[in-house]
Amino acid sequence: MILPDKNLRRTGLQAHACVDPGAGSDQQRAVELARSLGLEIGDKTSTAFQYCLYYENGNLSLLDRQHRHGKPFYLDFVKTLSGFTPADCSRKQPLARAVGVKHHSIWDVTAGFAQDALLLVSMGYGVRAIERCPVVFAMLSDACQRLQKSDAIQNSLVSRLRFSHADAIQILQAVDRDDVPEVIYLDPMYPPKRKKSAQVRKRLRVLRELVGDDNDAEKLCLLARQVAGKRVVVKRPVYAEPLLADPDIVFAGKLVRYDVYLQH
């Protein structure tokens, strides 16, 4: 079992999240997870905590108690990868064009729930996905272990995906020059729209509440520009200003765009 780094526990997280060990075969695993995350043992039926992590049918699930009709969810990498169509994985897509069709190694330094990392792997890239939020990383780790045991996904694809629990800024500050990726990819939290929009999708809302607003995204991007071998790619909503001024290339879609900063 891959456990999060105890040095990266988020302050304040203990106040609104717990782990329910249940009574099944995963009880000891849940207790170890709670200890690693620095979270209290709780009960998923209690309203004392907003979030509760627990194992159900072998999956690490997250329940949001604040929303009465919310259902628990878990990450299923097998389902996500199997759901990508050939069109999704085409290197003619804006994402592939932004990272560069001839490049191979990518570091996704704001992994989140890994949707983009999984898509990049499906496109044929090798991806190191870095996530600093311990709860999110625990869910990533759980999904990755189930992916590795699956017969539904090719081993060659799984081998191109690697997860790290770390603060990306610290990783980039200490990177070995022989380990520099060709591309560094950032997808920081989107700034709020000036006008109210439809309810944000549940997983995105939960991710923002767990991860925060990524107030150091500009610092991370500046550092990435010092480290990346070929380019830095920043995913932004179409309504937002670039994270850094004057991107060299922009690949825009209907809802998002990719600002590309080339290494000159």
DAGI-V998608 format. One record per residue. N is the residue number from 1. RES is the residue in one small letter. SS is DSSP state (~ for helix, > for strand, _ for the rest). PHI is phi as a letter, one per 20 degrees, with the letter a starting at -180 (999 if undefined). PSI is psi as a letter, one per 30 degrees, with the letter a starting at -180 (none if undefined). Layout:
((N RES SS PHI PSI) (N RES SS PHI PSI))
This chain:
((1 m _ 999 k) (2 i _ e j) (3 l _ d k) (4 p _ f l) (5 d _ f k) (6 k ~ f f) (7 n ~ f f) (8 l ~ d g) (9 r _ f k) (10 r _ e k) (11 t _ f k) (12 g _ n f) (13 l ~ f e) (14 q ~ f f) (15 a ~ f f) (16 h ~ c g) (17 a > b k) (18 c > b l) (19 v > c k) (20 d > e j) (21 p _ f f) (22 g _ m a) (23 a _ c g) (24 g _ e a) (25 s _ f f) (26 d _ e g) (27 q ~ f e) (28 q ~ f e) (29 r ~ f e) (30 a ~ f e) (31 v ~ f e) (32 e ~ f e) (33 l ~ f e) (34 a ~ g e) (35 r ~ f e) (36 s ~ f e) (37 l ~ e f) (38 g _ m g) (39 l _ d l) (40 e > f l) (41 i > f k) (42 g _ c a) (43 d _ c k) (44 k _ f f) (45 t _ e f) (46 s _ e k) (47 t _ d g) (48 a _ f f) (49 f _ c k) (50 q _ f e) (51 y > d k) (52 c > c k) (53 l > e k) (54 y > a l) (55 y > e k) (56 e > b k) (57 n _ l h) (58 g _ n g) (59 n > d k) (60 l > e j) (61 s > d l) (62 l > c k) (63 l > d k) (64 d > e j) (65 r _ f f) (66 q _ f f) (67 h _ d j) (68 r _ g e) (69 h _ e g) (70 g _ f k) (71 k _ d k) (72 p _ f l) (73 f > b l) (74 y _ c l) (75 l _ e k) (76 d _ c j) (77 f ~ f e) (78 v ~ f e) (79 k ~ f e) (80 t ~ f e) (81 l ~ f e) (82 s ~ f f) (83 g ~ e f) (84 f _ f k) (85 t _ e l) (86 p _ g e) (87 a _ f e) (88 d _ g e) (89 c _ e g) (90 s _ f k) (91 r _ e g) (92 k _ e f) (93 q _ f l) (94 p ~ g e) (95 l ~ f e) (96 a ~ f e) (97 r ~ f e) (98 a ~ f e) (99 v ~ f f) (100 g _ o j) (101 v _ f f) (102 k _ e f) (103 h _ e l) (104 h _ c e) (105 s > d k) (106 i > c k) (107 w > d j) (108 d > e j) (109 v _ e g) (110 t _ c i) (111 a _ f e) (112 g _ l b) (113 f _ e g) (114 a _ m g) (115 q ~ g e) (116 d ~ f e) (117 a ~ f e) (118 l ~ f e) (119 l ~ f e) (120 l ~ f e) (121 v ~ f e) (122 s ~ f f) (123 m _ f f) (124 g _ o g) (125 y _ e l) (126 g > e k) (127 v > c k) (128 r > d j) (129 a > d k) (130 i > d k) (131 e > c k) (132 r _ d f) (133 c _ f k) (134 p ~ f e) (135 v ~ f e) (136 v ~ f e) (137 f ~ f e) (138 a ~ f e) (139 m ~ f e) (140 l ~ f e) (141 s ~ f e) (142 d ~ f e) (143 a ~ f e) (144 c ~ f e) (145 q ~ f e) (146 r ~ f e) (147 l ~ f e) (148 q ~ f f) (149 k ~ e f) (150 s _ e k) (151 d _ e f) (152 a _ e f) (153 i _ d k) (154 q _ f k) (155 n ~ f e) (156 s ~ f e) (157 l ~ f e) (158 v ~ f e) (159 s _ f f) (160 r _ e f) (161 l > d k) (162 r > c k) (163 f > d k) (164 s > c k) (165 h > e j) (166 a _ a l) (167 d _ e j) (168 a ~ g e) (169 i ~ f e) (170 q ~ f e) (171 i ~ f e) (172 l ~ f e) (173 q ~ f f) (174 a _ d g) (175 v _ f k) (176 d _ f k) (177 r ~ f f) (178 d ~ e f) (179 d ~ d g) (180 v _ f k) (181 p _ f l) (182 e _ f e) (183 v > c k) (184 i > d k) (185 y > d k) (186 l > c k) (187 d _ c i) (188 p _ f l) (189 m _ g k) (190 y _ f k) (191 p _ f l) (192 p _ f k) (193 k _ f l) (194 r _ f e) (195 k _ d k) (196 k _ f k) (197 s _ c a) (198 a _ f l) (199 q _ g k) (200 v _ f k) (201 r _ g k) (202 k ~ g e) (203 r ~ f e) (204 l ~ f e) (205 r ~ f e) (206 v ~ f e) (207 l ~ f e) (208 r ~ f e) (209 e ~ f e) (210 l ~ e e) (211 v ~ e e) (212 g _ n a) (213 d _ e g) (214 d _ l h) (215 n _ f f) (216 d _ e g) (217 a ~ f e) (218 e ~ f e) (219 k ~ f e) (220 l ~ f e) (221 c ~ f e) (222 l ~ f e) (223 l ~ f e) (224 a ~ g e) (225 r ~ f f) (226 q ~ e f) (227 v ~ d e) (228 a _ g k) (229 g _ f e) (230 k _ c e) (231 r > a l) (232 v > d k) (233 v > d k) (234 v > d k) (235 k > e k) (236 r > c l) (237 p > f l) (238 v _ f f) (239 y _ e f) (240 a _ e l) (241 e _ f l) (242 p _ g k) (243 l _ f e) (244 l _ c k) (245 a _ f l) (246 d _ l h) (247 p _ f k) (248 d _ f e) (249 i > c k) (250 v > c k) (251 f > d j) (252 a > d k) (253 g _ d a) (254 k _ f e) (255 l _ d e) (256 v > c l) (257 r > c l) (258 y > c j) (259 d > e k) (260 v > d k) (261 y > d j) (262 l > e k) (263 q _ e j) (264 h _ e none))
